[in-house]
């Protein structure tokens, strides 16, 4: 009986310590939306990625401590796609929970001007997609729909 109690007490304290060490605060990430007519640039994450492996998604990444969102976007687009962002517009902020349970505030920006030809620097591949439903994440599908409807309506 005593051994059973010790076992369950140990399991309970391990669980509580695990919960205490988890970060429940959302971290900030930036997402770049690069359009070419009706197509948008996406990446297929590598199969060996620890977070969201093989997912087809919009490119982006983490915002570093004391880094502004604009600088983070410029840095991530250079790091992920090899392009230098020259202009961008804020689209929306989304909340997303990644496959590793990381909670993310995703600040999404339309890249309006850039230098260079995009190429994959980190992902399995990048490619132009015109079918929103081929994106793996619902949050990205909503973002593209919102971007297209907002900027098409603004142009009229």
Phi, psi and omega in degrees: 000315181298319178296321178296316179299314180300318180299310182292325176295317178298317179298317181295313181294324177296319178296314180297316179297322178296318179294320180296327183277349180285145179264114181266356178279144178279141175260159182268137173227158175245149179231132179255129179251112181249119182252150172218094186066235178271357182264154178227149184277130179230164175235147170257116181293152181295150179297330181268007175296139180287332182245127177051055181297141177064010180285138172266116188211174174285145181286150178173192180181182185288147172269127180283161178301134179065021178254133177288161181295321179297314178296322178296316179299312180301315181294317181291322179291325176291316181293317184275320190241352181072022179249149176260113181287127179253336179204147179203159178225138178292136179252304183192170172240130179241158173250136183216142173248116182287171183295340177267013180073010176289128179270129188232134165267109184261113178267115188259131182232138171276123176278111185269339180205140178205161176250143176101164177259124181300138173213158184281120177252342184226328185276168174301315178197159169237151179198161177274133181234143176240357180253107182303326183290350178274354173288140183286328188255130178301323180298323177288322177299315178297320181296316179295316178300316179297317181298311182296317181291320182293312185281336173289316179296321180295328184285339183282000000 
